[in-house]
Amino acid sequence: MVMFVDEYERQLDERGRMILPSKLREAVSGTVYVTQSPSEKCLHLYTEDEWERVAEKVNKLPTATDRNAAAFVRLFFGKATAVTVDKQGRIPIAKRLADFAGLGKDIVLVGANTRLEIWDLGKWEMYQSELSDSFMSESVLKYEINI
């Protein structure tokens, strides 16, 4: 399993592509999946292996009997796109996804453990500034992660 850490400031080119940092190119190659975040105005980028793990979890939802589960599946997968990382390490971002996340030219890739998040740089900076100074310590206590 690949674990993503760090932040990488990037730019979208005139064709809506971003270039992966060289240190990520081995882990992020071939086909990747980009979809809307279910909770933030950003995008999630999954490797093919991680996308399969996510799909296995989602396949357990009771979509035949629960309308909310069915709607989630439709939106999560229906808004996703499978793209190929080209030889120069570029990933095209579909316009509809870029519009959802409000991506401008300056973006940031944020390591989020098993996925990368793609944020507009200004929105990412604003998001971080809105968190309290004690957010990290409060989270450690709340989620009992003892780190």
C-alpha positions in Angstrom: 0.0 0.0 0.0 1.3 3.5 -0.9 1.1 6.1 1.8 1.2 9.7 0.6 2.6 12.5 2.8 3.8 16.1 2.2 2.4 19.0 0.2 3.4 19.8 -3.4 2.6 23.1 -5.0 1.9 22.7 -8.7 0.2 24.5 -11.6 -2.4 23.5 -14.0 -1.3 24.1 -17.6 -3.5 25.6 -20.3 -4.9 22.1 -21.1 -5.9 21.4 -17.5 -3.0 19.1 -16.7 -0.8 18.9 -13.7 2.7 17.5 -13.6 3.4 15.1 -10.8 6.5 15.8 -8.6 9.3 13.4 -9.6 9.3 11.8 -6.1 5.7 10.6 -6.7 6.0 9.3 -10.2 6.8 5.7 -9.2 3.8 5.4 -6.9 1.5 7.3 -9.2 1.7 5.8 -12.6 -0.4 4.0 -15.2 -4.1 4.6 -14.6 -5.3 6.8 -11.7 -8.8 7.8 -10.6 -9.8 11.3 -9.8 -13.1 12.1 -8.2 -14.9 14.7 -6.0 -14.2 14.7 -2.3 -17.3 13.6 -0.4 -16.6 16.2 2.3 -14.5 19.1 1.0 -14.2 21.3 -2.2 -11.2 19.4 -3.4 -10.5 16.3 -5.5 -9.3 12.9 -4.5 -6.7 11.1 -6.5 -6.4 7.3 -6.1 -3.9 4.8 -7.4 -5.5 1.9 -9.2 -4.8 -0.5 -6.2 -6.4 2.0 -3.8 -9.3 2.6 -6.1 -10.0 -1.2 -6.0 -9.9 -1.2 -2.2 -12.3 1.7 -2.1 -14.6 0.0 -4.6 -14.7 -3.1 -2.4 -15.8 -1.1 0.6 -18.5 0.7 -1.5 -19.7 -2.5 -3.0 -20.9 -3.6 0.5 -23.3 -0.7 0.7 -27.0 -1.7 0.5 -27.7 0.2 -2.7 -30.8 -1.9 -3.5 -32.6 -0.9 -0.3 -31.0 2.4 0.8 -31.6 5.4 -1.5 -28.8 7.4 0.2 -26.3 4.6 -0.3 -27.4 4.3 -4.0 -27.1 8.1 -4.5 -23.6 8.1 -2.9 -22.4 5.3 -5.2 -23.9 7.1 -8.3 -22.2 10.4 -7.4 -18.9 9.0 -6.2 -18.3 6.8 -9.2 -20.3 8.8 -11.7 -18.2 11.9 -11.0 -15.0 10.0 -11.1 -12.7 9.8 -14.1 -10.0 7.3 -14.9 -6.9 8.9 -16.5 -3.5 7.7 -17.6 -0.4 9.4 -16.3 1.6 10.2 -19.4 5.4 9.8 -19.9 6.1 13.3 -18.7 4.2 12.6 -15.4 1.2 14.7 -16.4 -2.3 14.0 -15.3 -5.3 15.7 -17.0 -8.0 17.0 -14.7 -11.5 17.0 -16.2 -13.0 20.5 -16.4 -16.1 19.4 -14.5 -13.9 18.2 -11.6 -11.7 21.3 -11.7 -14.9 23.5 -11.6 -16.3 21.5 -8.7 -13.1 22.1 -6.7 -12.7 25.7 -7.9 -9.2 25.0 -9.1 -7.3 27.9 -10.5 -3.8 27.8 -12.0 -2.0 27.4 -8.7 -2.9 24.1 -7.0 -1.4 21.9 -4.2 -1.3 18.1 -3.9 -1.8 17.1 -0.3 -0.7 13.7 0.9 -3.7 12.2 2.8 -2.3 8.7 3.6 -3.8 6.4 0.9 -4.8 9.1 -1.5 -3.7 12.5 -2.7 -6.0 15.5 -2.4 -5.9 18.2 -5.1 -6.8 21.7 -3.8 -6.8 25.1 -5.2 -3.8 26.7 -3.4 -5.8 29.7 -2.1 -8.6 27.4 -0.8 -6.0 25.1 0.9 -4.4 28.0 2.7 -7.8 29.3 3.8 -8.8 25.9 5.0 -5.7 25.5 7.1 -6.1 29.0 8.6 -9.6 28.2 9.8 -8.4 25.3 11.9 -7.8 26.1 15.6 -4.2 26.1 17.0 -5.2 23.1 19.1 -6.8 21.1 16.3 -4.1 18.4 16.1 -3.9 17.7 19.9 -7.7 17.7 20.2 -7.9 15.2 17.3 -5.4 12.9 18.9 -7.5 12.8 22.1 -10.9 12.6 20.3 -9.9 9.7 18.0 -7.6 8.0 20.7 -4.7 7.5 18.3 -1.9 7.8 20.8 0.8 9.1 18.7 
